[in-house]
Amino acid sequence: MILNTQEEVDFVASHLDQIPDQFIIVPYYNYISQSYPHAVTSSGWLKIHPVLSRIANQDIPEVVRFLKNNRKDLRGVIVHCFPWGTAMEYNFSLQLVLELNREFPDLKILIAHGGGYESWIFRAHTGSIKNVLYDFSASLKYYEGSDLLRPLQRYLKYSSDRILFGSDYPVASADEQMAECIRLAEEVGINYEKLESLFVNNFLTVWGHLFKSRNS
């Protein structure tokens, strides 16, 4: 469960007793106000959404300072990389990802939505960074059948340990997106069973510690 706004955080906080234990909660980062009271939750992950949090290029140092202060329990960050709308001053997710990698070379960085229509640019500049992961949530539906999804096939074929499946539900249909992902995988020789296996293994690599701690 990824929380992108203060309203979502407040809603979840007021209904914690109704949320199943198996849910993984990832709060958002907001450089303007004091972040979610428990900035780094037991998941060890944060979501950075430059548009919703109004983070511009010149605010990157503040983001870095915040993460340094919370580095002890931080396992990874999800960076929103799906440029949309007219607020171009917040369309700099690639620069943010590269700066975070320079400052925290051992921190996992998940590029959400695969970079959107900039997926080729993200592949060109982050493809060699082993701690950068990708999901193509929403992009699988928006750009179905287009060359903008070809980078996903390159990751599946040559660096399959760096791909996660994201549904972006309820914005997108999980069934439709999975169907497109299966089609793309099959085009490069990866059948359904192999695709399922790599998604499960990659999920456990990133989130498995949470389930182990709950069952211990």
C-alpha positions in Angstrom: 0.0 0.0 0.0 1.8 3.1 -1.3 0.7 6.4 0.2 1.2 9.4 -2.0 -0.5 12.3 -0.1 -1.1 13.5 3.4 -4.8 12.7 3.0 -4.0 9.1 2.2 -1.6 8.9 5.2 -4.3 10.4 7.5 -6.9 8.0 6.2 -4.7 4.9 6.8 -3.6 6.2 10.2 -7.3 6.4 11.3 -8.0 2.9 10.0 -4.9 0.9 11.0 -7.0 -1.5 13.0 -8.8 -2.5 9.8 -5.7 -3.1 7.7 -4.6 -6.7 7.4 -1.1 -7.4 8.8 0.2 -8.7 5.5 -0.2 -5.2 3.9 3.1 -3.4 3.3 2.7 0.3 3.9 5.0 2.7 2.1 4.5 6.3 3.1 5.3 9.3 0.9 8.1 11.8 1.3 7.2 15.5 1.5 10.1 17.9 1.8 7.9 20.9 2.7 6.2 19.7 5.9 7.2 17.2 8.6 6.8 13.9 6.9 4.7 10.9 8.0 5.3 10.7 11.8 7.0 7.3 11.3 8.9 8.4 8.2 10.5 5.0 7.6 8.1 2.3 8.5 8.8 -1.4 9.1 8.9 -1.8 5.3 12.0 0.3 5.2 10.8 2.1 2.1 9.6 5.6 1.1 7.8 6.9 -2.0 9.0 10.1 -3.6 6.5 11.8 -5.9 8.0 15.0 -7.2 4.7 16.3 -8.6 2.5 15.6 -5.6 5.2 16.7 -3.1 6.1 19.8 -5.3 9.8 18.9 -5.4 11.7 20.8 -8.0 15.3 20.2 -9.2 16.8 22.7 -6.7 15.1 20.8 -3.8 17.2 17.6 -4.4 19.7 18.5 -1.6 16.8 18.7 0.9 15.6 15.3 -0.2 19.2 13.9 0.3 19.5 15.5 3.7 16.2 14.0 4.8 17.2 10.5 3.6 20.6 10.8 5.3 18.8 11.5 8.6 16.7 8.4 8.2 19.3 6.2 6.5 19.7 3.8 9.4 16.3 2.0 8.8 16.0 2.9 5.1 16.1 -0.1 2.6 14.9 1.6 -0.5 12.9 4.4 -2.2 10.3 4.4 -4.9 10.6 7.3 -7.3 7.6 8.3 -9.3 8.8 8.4 -12.9 5.7 8.9 -15.1 5.8 12.5 -16.4 2.4 13.8 -16.9 0.6 17.2 -17.0 1.8 20.7 -17.5 3.9 21.1 -14.3 7.2 20.5 -16.1 9.2 22.0 -13.3 8.7 18.8 -11.4 9.6 16.5 -14.3 13.1 15.6 -13.3 12.8 12.1 -11.8 15.9 10.9 -13.8 18.1 13.5 -12.2 16.7 12.7 -8.8 17.4 8.9 -9.3 21.0 9.6 -10.4 21.7 11.9 -7.5 20.2 9.4 -5.0 22.4 6.7 -6.5 25.5 8.9 -6.1 24.7 9.7 -2.5 23.4 6.2 -1.5 25.1 3.7 -3.9 23.9 0.7 -1.8 20.2 1.9 -1.6 17.6 0.2 -3.8 15.8 2.6 -6.0 12.6 1.5 -7.7 11.6 3.4 -10.8 7.9 3.4 -10.8 6.1 3.2 -14.2 9.4 2.5 -15.9 9.9 6.1 -16.8 6.7 6.5 -18.8 7.3 7.9 -22.2 10.9 8.5 -21.1 11.5 4.8 -20.6 14.4 4.7 -23.2 16.1 7.6 -21.5 15.9 5.9 -18.1 17.3 2.7 -19.6 20.2 4.7 -21.2 21.1 6.4 -17.9 20.2 3.8 -15.2 20.5 0.5 -17.0 24.0 0.0 -15.7 23.1 0.8 -12.1 22.5 -2.6 -10.5 20.6 -1.3 -7.4 18.0 0.4 -9.6 14.8 -1.7 -10.1 11.9 -1.1 -12.4 8.2 -1.7 -12.6 6.1 -0.6 -15.6 2.8 -0.1 -13.7 0.4 2.1 -15.7 2.8 2.3 -18.6 1.8 -1.2 -19.6 -1.7 0.1 -20.2 -1.0 3.6 -21.5 1.6 2.5 -24.0 0.3 -1.0 -24.8 1.8 -2.2 -28.1 4.2 0.7 -28.4 8.0 0.8 -28.6 8.0 2.7 -25.3 7.7 -0.7 -23.6 10.7 -2.3 -25.4 13.1 -1.4 -22.5 11.0 -3.8 -20.3 11.8 -6.6 -22.7 15.5 -5.8 -22.5 15.3 -5.9 -18.7 13.4 -9.2 -18.8 15.9 -10.8 -21.2 19.2 -9.5 -19.8 18.6 -8.3 -16.2 15.4 -10.1 -15.1 16.3 -9.8 -11.4 15.6 -6.0 -11.6 11.9 -6.2 -12.7 8.9 -6.1 -10.4 5.3 -6.1 -11.4 3.2 -3.1 -10.3 -0.5 -2.9 -11.1 -1.2 0.7 -10.2 -4.6 -0.4 -9.2 -7.2 1.2 -9.2 -5.8 3.6 -11.8 -5.1 0.7 -14.1 -6.5 -2.8 -14.5 -4.1 -5.4 -13.0 -5.5 -8.0 -15.4 -4.9 -5.9 -18.5 -1.4 -4.9 -17.5 -0.4 -8.5 -16.6 -1.7 -9.6 -20.0 0.5 -7.1 -21.8 3.4 -8.0 -19.6 3.0 -11.7 -20.5 2.7 -10.8 -24.2 6.0 -8.8 -24.1 7.7 -11.6 -22.2 6.7 -14.2 -24.6 8.0 -12.2 -27.5 11.5 -12.5 -26.1 11.2 -16.2 -25.2 10.0 -16.0 -21.6 6.9 -18.1 -21.0 4.3 -17.6 -18.3 5.8 -20.0 -15.8 9.3 -18.4 -16.0 7.8 -14.9 -15.8 5.8 -15.9 -12.7 8.9 -17.4 -11.1 11.0 -14.3 -11.6 8.3 -12.0 -10.4 7.9 -14.1 -7.2 11.6 -14.3 -6.6 12.2 -10.6 -7.2 9.3 -9.7 -4.8 10.8 -11.9 -2.1 14.2 -10.4 -2.6 12.8 -6.9 -2.0 10.0 -7.5 0.5 10.7 -11.0 1.8 12.3 -9.8 5.1 8.9 -8.4 6.1 7.2 -11.8 5.9 10.0 -13.6 7.6 9.9 -11.2 10.5 6.2 -11.6 10.9 6.4 -15.4 10.8 9.3 -15.7 13.2 
